[in-house]
Amino acid sequence: MSLELETSQNTKLIERLDRSMALLTQAVQDLRVQMLQGQADLRAEIIQVRADLRHEIAESKEELYRYIDRKFNWLMTVFCGTLLTAVGFLCTKVVEVFLK
């Protein structure tokens, strides 16, 4: 009788252990699915951040080029104005010298 009782208790323990293992296996599979989904979400977010950064860098680059173009145009205008002033001044001096 005690052998039957021991066998019955062992069978119940084994069944309980099997259920626990099945639950644990399911939990691990669920965790794996969640981890894969989280990894996919993280990759998508990284891709989006990289795209945003590339866009911001491109905008900054274009803004820098526009700034440099404005400064260059301003510098060329000042240079040409100075050159015209110097040529005008020299022309007046040449005219004064030859007309005297």
C-alpha positions as CSV (number, residue, x, y, z in Angstrom):
1,M,0.0,0.0,0.0
2,S,2.8,2.5,0.8
3,L,4.4,1.6,-2.5
4,E,1.2,2.6,-4.3
5,L,1.0,5.8,-2.3
6,E,4.6,6.6,-3.1
7,T,4.0,5.9,-6.8
8,S,0.9,8.0,-6.7
9,Q,2.7,10.9,-5.0
10,N,5.6,10.6,-7.4
11,T,3.2,10.6,-10.4
12,K,1.5,13.7,-9.1
13,L,4.9,15.4,-8.5
14,I,6.0,14.4,-12.0
15,E,2.8,15.8,-13.5
16,R,3.1,19.0,-11.6
17,L,6.7,19.2,-12.7
18,D,5.7,18.6,-16.3
19,R,3.1,21.4,-16.0
20,S,5.6,23.7,-14.5
21,M,8.1,22.9,-17.3
22,A,5.4,23.5,-19.9
23,L,4.6,26.8,-18.4
24,L,8.3,27.7,-18.2
25,T,8.8,26.7,-21.8
26,Q,5.9,28.8,-22.9
27,A,7.1,31.7,-20.8
28,V,10.6,31.4,-22.4
29,Q,9.0,31.3,-25.9
30,D,6.9,34.4,-25.1
31,L,9.9,36.2,-23.8
32,R,11.8,35.2,-27.0
33,V,9.0,36.6,-29.1
34,Q,8.9,39.8,-27.0
35,M,12.7,40.2,-27.3
36,L,12.6,39.7,-31.1
37,Q,9.8,42.3,-31.4
38,G,11.7,44.7,-29.1
39,Q,14.8,44.2,-31.2
40,A,12.9,44.9,-34.4
41,D,11.4,48.0,-32.8
42,L,14.8,49.1,-31.7
43,R,16.2,48.6,-35.2
44,A,13.4,50.6,-36.7
45,E,13.9,53.4,-34.2
46,I,17.6,53.4,-35.0
47,I,16.9,53.6,-38.7
48,Q,14.5,56.5,-38.1
49,V,17.0,58.3,-36.0
50,R,19.8,57.8,-38.5
51,A,17.5,59.1,-41.3
52,D,16.6,62.2,-39.1
53,L,20.2,62.9,-38.5
54,R,21.1,62.6,-42.1
55,H,18.3,65.0,-42.9
56,E,19.5,67.5,-40.3
57,I,23.1,67.2,-41.5
58,A,22.0,67.8,-45.1
59,E,20.0,70.9,-44.0
60,S,22.9,72.2,-41.9
61,K,25.2,71.6,-44.9
62,E,22.9,73.5,-47.2
63,E,22.6,76.3,-44.7
64,L,26.3,76.5,-44.4
65,Y,26.7,76.7,-48.2
66,R,24.1,79.5,-48.4
67,Y,25.9,81.3,-45.6
68,I,29.3,81.0,-47.4
69,D,27.7,82.0,-50.7
70,R,26.2,85.2,-49.1
71,K,29.6,86.1,-47.6
72,F,31.4,85.4,-50.8
73,N,29.0,87.5,-52.8
74,W,29.3,90.3,-50.2
75,L,33.1,90.1,-50.4
76,M,33.1,90.2,-54.2
77,T,30.8,93.2,-54.1
78,V,33.1,95.0,-51.7
79,F,36.1,94.0,-53.9
80,C,34.5,95.2,-57.1
81,G,33.3,98.4,-55.5
82,T,36.8,99.1,-54.1
83,L,38.3,98.2,-57.5
84,L,36.0,100.6,-59.3
85,T,36.7,103.3,-56.8
86,A,40.5,102.8,-57.3
87,V,40.1,102.8,-61.1
88,G,38.0,106.0,-60.9
89,F,40.5,107.7,-58.6
90,L,43.3,106.7,-61.0
91,C,41.4,107.9,-64.0
92,T,40.8,111.3,-62.4
93,K,44.5,111.6,-61.6
94,V,45.4,110.6,-65.1
95,V,43.0,113.1,-66.6
96,E,44.3,115.8,-64.3
97,V,47.9,115.1,-65.2
98,F,47.2,115.0,-69.0
99,L,44.9,118.0,-69.0
100,K,47.4,120.3,-67.2
